[in-house]
Amino acid sequence: MSLLATPLGRWLIGALAAIAVLVGVYAYAHHSGYVQAQAYYQGQIAQLKADIATARANEIERQDTANNAAKAREAATIAQMQADNDTLQNKIEELQREADQDPDAGRAALGSSSVRRINQIR
C-alpha cells in the first residue's frame, strides 16, 4: 500500500511539503535580513574606524602643537635665566674687584663700602 493512496498519507505529504516550503522561505528571508544587517553594520564599523583615525590624527596634531609651544616657552625661560645668571656673575665679579681694591679689606669689622657691596647682591 502506497502512502499516496490513502487520504491521510496525501495530507501528511502535503503538510510536510508545506512545512518544507515555509522553512525554506523563512531561511531565505532570515539570510537576506542577515546580509542586509551585516552590510549596514559593516558600514557603521567602517565609519567608526574612519572617525577614530581622524580623531587620533587631530589629537596627535594637538599634542605636537602643545609640545612645540611648551618647548618654545622653555627655551625663552632658559635664555632669560642664562641672561640673569650672566648679569649676576658680572655683578659678582665687579663687586669682587671692588672688594679686592678696598683699603679696609683686612679690617675685622665691615665698613660702609663693604655693607653697600653686600646689599647689592641681595
Number of C-alpha atoms within 10 A of each C-alpha: 5 7 12 12 9 11 10 11 13 14 13 14 14 12 12 12 12 12 12 12 12 12 12 12 12 12 12 12 12 12 12 12 12 12 12 12 12 12 12 11 12 12 12 12 12 11 12 12 12 12 12 12 12 12 12 12 12 12 12 12 12 12 12 12 12 12 12 12 12 12 12 12 12 12 12 12 12 12 12 12 12 12 12 12 12 12 12 13 12 12 15 16 12 13 18 13 11 15 15 12 10 13 9 15 15 9 8 7 9 12 12 10 14 16 10 12 17 12 9 10 10 5
